[in-house]
Amino acid sequence: MTIQEQIKKDLTGAMKAKDEKKKNALRVVMGEFGRTDKKEVSDEDAVRVLRKLIKSEQEVLEKKGETESRYIQILEGYLPDMASEEEIRAWIDANIDFSEYKNKMQAMRPIMTHFGSRADGNLVKTVLQGV
């Protein structure tokens, strides 16, 4: 089941359960999906949309001086588990031969291709600088 299908299913459940906050949050996400030119949104695109919405909500919270938001908790529930620093480091040790690159940062592409949206680019950069 794709992230988009899961959100549609959960939206129906939230409407039946009369969970207004979840229903409203999921409607915002579905609206953002509707802005894309595709009818079916890939999981990669869905993660991108969710991260964008979470980032904008965090910026609003910072201006208000708040830290917690049910909206962010709902959206984060649809994001894949992020790769840990140890997992990234282990994959690099097993799969990357730095002699093929002029500098370590050129290894970012294969690493990010492998992990996709599960890896934070800044974390990968930090790991590479420490290798």
N, C-alpha and C positions, 0 to 999 in steps of 0.2 A: 504494500500500500504506500503510495507516494505521500509526501508531506501535505500536498494540496488536498488529496482525498481524505486524509486523516482530519484536516482542519474542517472540511465540509461536514464530515460525520460528527465531529465534536461540536460544531455550530448547531447542528440539528439537536444534539443532546442538550446543549446549553439552553436552547429555546424551550425544549420540553421541561427542563428542570427550572426554568425561569431564573437562570443565573445571568443577571443583566450585565455584570462586568465582563464575564467571559464571552457572552454573546456579542457585546459591543467591540471587544478587542478582536475577536475573530472576524467580525464584519469589516473592520478596518483592514485586516490582512487580506481578506478576500477582495476588497476594493482595490488594494495595491496589485494583487494578482491580475485583476481585470484591466489594469493600466498597461500590462505587457501586451505585446502584439500576438502572443500565442494563447490558444484556448487552454491547453494543458501546460502547466509550468513545471519545469524539471526541478528535481530536488535541489540542485545546485543554485538555480535561480530563486527558489523558495527560501533557501537559507540566506541568500544575499538580501532579499526583501525583508526577512525577519530581523537580520542584523541592522539594517538601515533603520527600521522602525524602533528597535531597542535603543540604538544610538541616539536618535532624536528625542526619545522619551527621557533618556538619561540626561541629556542637555537641559531639558525642561526642568527636571528634578533638581539639577545643580543650581539653576537660577532661583528656584523656590527654596533651596536649602534643605531639601528632603533627600532621603536615601532609598527608601523602599517604595515599590509600586507593584500592585497586583497585576497590572497590565504587563510589566516586564516579566514577572514570574510566569504568566500564562504563555507569553511568546517564547521564553527560553525553554519551555517544556517541549517545543517542537524542534529545537536545534539538536544536531547530533552531538554526541559526547566529543569533547575536544581531546586531541592527542596530547598526552603529557610530555613534559620535557624529556623524561627518561625514555619514553616510546620513540620520540623523534631521534634522540641521540643513538639509541640501539639500531634504528633503521639506517641512519647515516653510516654507522660503523660497519654494518653488514652490506650495504649497497653502493656506497659512494667511494670512488677512487679519486682522491684529490689531485693525483698526478695528471689527470686528464684536463684539469682546469688551470687557467693562469692564476686565479685567486679563488679563495674559498667561497666568496659570494656568488660565483657563477654556478655553484651547485644548488642554488635556491630553486631554480626551475624544476629539476627532476624531483626534488623533495616536495615542493608545493603541488606538483602534478600527482605525486603518489598520495599525499594526504588530503588534497583538495580543501574543502571547507572545514575539515576537521582540525587543521593546523592554523595557528595564528602566525602570520608572517613575521611579526616582531619577535616572537618566541624562537622561530627558526633562525632568524638573523642572530639572535643572542647566542643560540647553541653553536652556530657556525663560527662566531667570533671566539668562542671558548674552546673550539676544537684545535 
